[in-house]
Amino acid sequence: MDKVIRIGTRESQLAVWQAETVKSLLSQQGYEAELVYIKSEGDTDLKTPLYEIGVQGIFTRALDIALLSGDIDVAVHSMKDVPTQMAKGIIQAAVLPRASYKDLLVPKTDSSFSKAFALRVIATSSIRRKAQWLNRFPNDHIENLRGNVNTRLRKVQEANWSGAIFAAAGLERIGLRPENAIELDWMLPAPAQGAIIVVCRDADKYCIDACTHFHDADTALCTQIERDFLRALMGGCSTPISALAEVVGDSIHFRGNILSTDGQQKKEITKTTAKTEASNLGTMAAKELLENGGQKILDGFRQ
């Protein structure tokens, strides 16, 4: 195998970890690969909240451009950052087995968090996390938190916050999960949270064949259902939409919700179907949610 596969990645520690993982998987199959580092818009503007930027693919667009221009052969992304409609000419080559889908609260002090603060200030850049937190704790205050994982962890200790919310998978992959972190079992994740996707040009049969060796069908199915749900609700960075599909035996169990930004309105849905009949589950769940009150919340965003 003479071709060296160029893997495009952002420069953050987590992004590099993900790209190195794909490089190792390719190497195990006899493919030679190298990393190519590319900055994204999401890495250069670290002050504006993501939901105010309002651009889908802010962490992936620069890599898409490099891929389509032939500067790289594959790109590796956290799947939750990838728009539900990928750029023309780019396709999914592989989805890796999913890590934890959960969100974590990292307190400034210790696990006695819930008793330590009468008025809590919670930091997150995610409108989804903000809405779900305020739905459960309406008296708390939310602050914006941007930057890579390392930067955000440092800010938790430096700022006058009670704590901040992180994706468990990101912290665990690079060994930075604090011992006092609290799993938020009640918080539904972003669609495809915890999953890694490898994309390439649709005509690049060499890279498609190379990535097929480590594609995980169950994770691909579950994340497709979640992303179909998101797409059917026409959601993006500025819409608090959550979804989780899980394989349970021969079935797929799905949970999804949509909230108003302030957390005061919430509509949710739960559905279970046979794994063999689950390909349209996300779209059907979104339609049912809209018919049962979700449309009113969605209309509020459009206004």
C-alpha positions, 0 to 999 in steps of 0.5 A: 500500500504505497499511498500515505493517507493524509488525516486532517485534524484540528490542533486541540489535544482532543482532536489530535487524540481522535486523529491519532486513534484513526491513524492507529486503526489504519496502521493496524490494517497496513495503511500508512497515514500522517496528520495534517493540522488545520485551524477552524473558525471555532478555534479562532473565535473563543469569546462568542457563544456558539449559539450566537455564532449560529453557523453549522459546521463551525468546527468542520468547515475548514477541514471540509474545504481542505478535503475538497481541495485535495489538501487532505484525504480524510478528516476526523470529527467529533460527530456531534459537530458535523452538520446533518447535511454534509458538504457535497462531495463528502461522505461518511467513511466510518463511524467509530464505536461510541464512547460515553454519551453523557454530560458531566458537571465539573464542580469548582470545589467537591462533590458536595456541590449541590449543598455548597452554593445557594446561588449557583453559576454554571458555565457552558457554551451549549444552548442544549445544556443551558436549557436542560439545566435551567429546566431542572434548576430555574434559579441558577445563572448560566455563563458562557464558556468557550475554548478547548477542553484544557482551557475550559477546565482551567477557567473553572478554577479561575472564574467565580463559577460553581462549576461547568458542564463537559462531555464525558467522552472528551475528558475521558479520552485524554485522561482529564476527567476530574475525580469529583466530576458528577455524571448528569444522568438526567441530561439527554446528550447532543445527537451523536455525542461521544461518537467519532466520524471519519469522512472522505471524498465520495470518489476516493475508493481507496480511503473508503475501503481503508476505513471500512475495516473499523466502521461500527454498524451499531454506532452508525445506526444510532447516530443516524437516528439521532441526527435524523431527529435533529434534521427533521426538527431543523435544529442546529447550534442555536436550538436546544435539541437532544437525542439518544438512541441505544441498542437494547437486544434486538431493539432500538430505544430512542429518547429525544426532546426540545426545549425553549432557551430558558428551559421553561418549555419542554417536550420529549418523546420515547420510542422503541422499535425493532432494530431491523425497522429503525432506519426511519425512527428519528424522522418519525419521532421528530414528526410525532414530537412536533405534532404533540407540542414541539412545533410551538417551541420551534416556532418560538425560535423562528420568531 
